[in-house]
Amino acid sequence: MKSKIQENQDGTMRALSNRHVQMIAIGGTIGTGLFLGSGSTISKTGPSVMLIYLVLGLFFFFMMRGIGEMFYSDPSQHTFVSFISRYLGPTVGHFTGWTYWIGLVFVCMGEISATATYVKFWFPQVPAWIIEVIFLGVLAGINLIAARLFGEAEFWFAMIKIVAILALIFTGIFMMFSHSVTPLGHATIGNIFHNFQLFPHGGVSFIAAFPMVFFAFMGIEFVSITIGEAKNPQTVIKKAVNETLIRILIFYIGALTVIMGIIPWSSITPDSSPFVQVLKLAGLPAAAAVINFVVLTSAASSLNSCIFSAGRHFYQLATEVPEDSWMRKTFAKISNNGVPARAIIFSAALVLITPLISLTNSLASVFTIVTGISSDMYIIVYTLAMLAHRKYRQSADFLPNGFLMPAYKIMSPLTIAFFVVIFGSLFFVPEDIIGAVGAIVWTVVFGAATYIHQRRLVPDTDR
């Protein structure tokens, strides 16, 4: 007998089961940064890239523990930004909410462009805009029908990624233990340590790899956004967050180990997926097509999650404006299906700008810069989330017997400091300097505008 789906006070449904949330957590951990971008990071740092993944994975784990602790105390919230509003004030919350939502929309644009690129691998004659509109329409439709259908789609998207990585790991283990002969020598764990250097291409290249790995982890917080529509949210959030570090060790460190065990790290080319390079050496001529299918599902998964998250965040923004405003009357509504349909449609509609942007190269270049700015601003959002967590610890909402961040007094300030260091490392990467400066300009200009706007609202509320 099926259990009855619980309904929240705002009309949303707790339709996501534990298996949905766990797979969404895995899907948020694994992205195209691993499948495509790891070749570039390996070529920059060699085997020490595993240390970078481990260090960043550790700090992302503590960030998720901080966010998870707040959700455990109040699982009715739809986004972690609501905690920033509660504990850092409406001005900071307003700034963060709009910043994060705009960032999500641009991430959606990037992912829908990626899906078109991957589909054109098989169908080069089909115009990119047709592919983009079809994918956006299908995935937005999935999000509009029900949260459970979104969860089911993410379950199978994540399953494909997991199978691909595990297949690579098992293939690599077999090749290393059997010392398989390759055009580059023998597959052996010794390839990792042969001519090992911590900084094979200098300290600057090592530092430059940090933001690249950081962006590979972006989206890991998406699992927290599902808590407002999950069954047994307090149990689910503990399991999903606690397994974050284990997933990183298995899927990232495990995959990188077998890649560099099969291919000497100095022979890995940065312009091709290391997964493709390994599968070709394993005797699979269709490696490029297989990996193209996997990264297509990965991009579709990210797009699906972006639409889900952007819709919830815009709905949250609509609920925080004055009750008589047009935005609240229009978008702070839940459909009969239990989803913020209007907020989802509006967010998805903005992504339709992508086909127009892709018409000219000059606009595409501008789009790349703007996307970079939005991505860099995520570091600011994550830092504010950790500052909100510190305020939560000092508030009456704090649950001393709740889902506590381990070693809080040490790891909380260290995590905040680490995000500041990551932002500083952007200036060591020429391609990221414009984005980093843009993020600073956005924070100063929009932050000041938000502060002035909120100050003007104070007299109105006091009357």
Residue pairs with C-beta under 8 A, 6 or more apart in sequence:
3 231
5 13
5 14
5 15
5 148
5 231
6 13
6 14
6 231
7 13
7 14
7 338
8 14
8 76
8 228
8 229
9 76
10 319
10 334
11 334
11 338
12 78
12 147
12 228
12 229
12 334
12 338
12 339
12 340
13 146
13 147
13 148
13 229
13 337
13 338
13 339
14 229
14 230
14 231
14 233
15 146
15 147
15 148
15 151
15 229
15 231
15 338
16 24
16 147
16 148
16 151
16 226
16 229
16 230
16 231
17 148
17 151
17 230
17 231
18 230
18 231
18 232
18 235
18 236
18 239
19 155
20 148
20 151
20 152
20 154
20 155
20 226
20 230
21 151
21 223
21 226
21 227
21 230
21 236
21 240
22 236
22 239
22 240
22 243
23 151
23 154
23 155
23 158
23 159
24 151
24 154
24 155
24 158
24 222
24 223
24 226
24 240
24 305
25 223
25 240
25 241
25 243
25 244
25 247
26 158
26 161
26 162
26 247
26 251
27 154
27 157
27 158
27 161
27 222
27 301
27 305
28 219
28 220
28 221
28 222
28 223
28 305
29 217
29 220
29 244
29 247
29 248
29 251
30 158
30 161
30 162
30 165
30 247
30 251
30 298
31 216
31 218
31 219
31 298
31 302
32 114
32 295
32 298
32 299
32 302
33 212
33 213
33 215
33 216
33 217
33 218
34 165
34 216
34 251
34 252
34 255
35 164
35 273
35 275
35 291
35 294
35 295
35 298
36 273
36 295
37 212
37 215
37 216
38 49
38 216
38 255
38 256
38 259
38 273
38 274
39 268
39 269
39 270
39 271
39 272
39 273
39 274
39 277
40 212
40 270
41 49
41 52
41 209
41 212
41 213
42 49
42 256
42 259
42 260
42 265
42 268
42 270
42 274
43 268
43 269
43 270
44 201
44 205
44 206
44 208
44 209
44 212
44 270
45 52
45 199
45 200
45 201
45 205
45 206
45 209
46 196
46 197
46 200
46 201
46 265
46 266
47 192
47 193
47 196
47 260
47 265
48 197
48 198
48 199
48 200
48 206
49 209
49 213
49 256
50 253
50 256
50 257
52 206
52 209
52 210
52 213
53 213
53 248
53 252
53 253
53 256
54 248
54 249
54 253
56 210
56 213
56 214
56 217
57 217
57 244
57 245
57 248
57 249
57 252
58 245
59 414
59 415
59 418
59 419
60 217
60 220
60 244
60 248
61 241
61 244
61 245
61 248
62 405
62 406
62 411
62 412
62 414
62 415
63 221
63 382
63 385
63 386
63 415
64 220
64 221
64 223
64 224
64 241
64 244
65 241
65 403
65 405
65 406
66 385
66 386
66 389
66 405
66 412
66 415
67 80
67 83
67 221
67 224
67 241
67 385
67 389
68 224
68 237
68 238
68 240
68 241
68 403
69 389
69 392
69 402
69 403
69 404
69 405
70 80
70 83
70 388
70 389
70 392
71 77
71 80
71 224
71 227
71 233
71 237
72 234
72 237
72 238
72 399
72 402
72 403
73 392
73 397
73 398
73 399
73 402
74 83
74 397
75 227
75 228
75 230
75 233
75 234
75 237
76 228
77 83
77 227
77 228
78 225
78 228
78 229
78 312
78 313
78 315
78 316
79 97
79 100
79 224
79 225
79 228
79 309
79 312
79 313
79 316
80 221
80 224
80 225
80 385
81 93
81 96
81 97
81 100
81 313
81 316
81 381
82 93
82 316
83 385
83 388
83 389
83 392
84 92
84 93
84 96
84 97
84 384
84 385
84 388
85 92
85 93
85 94
85 96
85 97
85 320
86 93
86 388
87 388
87 389
87 391
87 392
87 395
88 384
88 387
88 388
88 391
90 320
90 454
91 450
91 451
91 454
92 384
93 320
94 320
94 450
94 453
94 454
95 443
95 446
95 447
95 450
96 381
96 384
97 313
97 316
97 317
97 320
98 317
98 446
98 450
99 377
99 380
99 381
99 442
99 446
100 313
100 378
100 381
101 310
101 313
101 314
101 317
101 347
102 374
103 374
103 375
103 377
103 378
103 381
104 306
104 309
104 310
104 313
104 347
105 306
105 310
105 347
105 350
105 351
106 370
106 371
106 374
106 375
107 218
107 219
107 302
107 306
107 371
107 374
107 375
108 303
108 306
108 307
108 310
108 347
108 348
108 351
109 351
109 353
109 354
109 357
109 367
109 371
110 371
111 299
111 300
111 302
111 303
111 306
112 132
112 135
112 136
112 303
112 351
112 354
113 128
113 132
113 354
113 358
114 295
114 299
115 131
115 132
115 135
115 296
115 299
115 300
115 303
116 128
116 129
116 131
116 132
116 135
116 358
117 128
118 292
118 295
118 296
118 299
119 126
119 131
119 296
120 126
120 128
120 131
121 288
121 289
121 292
122 289
122 292
123 131
128 355
128 358
129 355
129 358
132 354
132 355
132 358
133 352
133 355
135 300
135 303
136 303
136 348
136 351
136 352
139 153
139 300
139 303
139 304
139 307
140 307
140 344
140 345
140 348
142 149
142 150
142 153
142 304
143 149
143 150
143 304
143 307
143 308
143 311
143 339
143 344
143 348
144 335
144 337
144 339
144 341
144 344
144 345
145 337
145 339
146 337
146 338
146 339
147 226
147 229
147 308
147 338
147 339
150 304
150 308
151 226
153 304
154 301
154 304
154 305
157 297
157 298
157 300
157 301
157 304
158 301
160 293
160 294
160 297
161 294
161 297
161 298
161 301
162 251
164 275
164 290
164 291
164 294
165 251
165 254
165 255
168 255
168 258
168 259
168 275
168 278
168 279
169 254
169 255
169 258
171 258
171 278
171 279
171 282
172 187
172 257
172 258
172 259
172 261
172 262
172 278
173 258
174 180
175 182
175 187
175 258
175 261
175 262
175 282
176 187
176 188
176 189
176 258
176 261
176 262
178 187
179 186
179 187
179 188
180 186
180 187
180 262
180 282
182 262
182 263
182 281
183 281
184 263
184 264
184 267
184 281
185 191
185 264
187 261
187 262
187 281
188 261
189 257
189 261
191 260
191 261
191 262
191 263
191 264
191 265
192 257
192 260
192 261
192 265
194 264
195 266
198 206
199 205
199 206
200 266
204 428
207 425
207 428
208 425
208 428
208 429
210 422
210 425
211 422
211 425
211 426
211 429
211 432
212 429
214 379
214 422
215 375
218 375
218 378
219 302
219 305
220 244
221 382
221 385
222 305
222 308
222 309
223 240
223 241
224 237
224 241
225 308
225 309
225 312
225 313
226 308
227 233
227 236
227 237
228 312
229 338
230 236
230 237
234 403
237 403
238 403
241 403
255 275
258 278
259 268
259 274
259 275
259 277
259 278
260 268
262 278
262 281
262 282
263 274
263 277
263 278
263 281
268 274
268 277
269 277
273 291
273 295
275 287
275 291
275 294
276 287
276 288
276 291
278 287
279 287
279 290
279 291
280 287
280 288
284 290
307 344
307 347
307 348
307 351
308 344
310 344
310 347
310 348
311 339
311 340
311 343
311 344
311 347
311 348
312 340
312 343
314 331
314 340
314 343
314 346
314 347
315 331
315 332
315 334
315 340
315 343
317 327
317 331
318 327
318 328
318 330
318 331
318 332
318 343
319 328
319 332
321 327
321 328
322 328
322 457
330 342
331 340
331 342
331 343
331 346
333 340
333 341
333 342
334 340
334 341
335 341
335 342
356 363
357 363
357 364
357 366
357 367
358 364
358 367
369 434
369 435
369 438
370 438
372 431
372 432
372 434
372 435
372 438
373 434
373 435
373 438
373 439
373 442
375 435
376 423
376 426
376 432
376 435
376 436
376 438
376 439
377 439
377 442
377 443
379 419
379 422
379 423
379 439
380 423
380 439
380 443
382 419
383 416
383 419
383 420
386 412
386 415
386 416
386 419
387 416
389 405
389 412
390 412
392 398
393 408
393 412
405 411
405 412
423 436
423 439
426 432
426 433
426 435
426 436
427 433
427 436
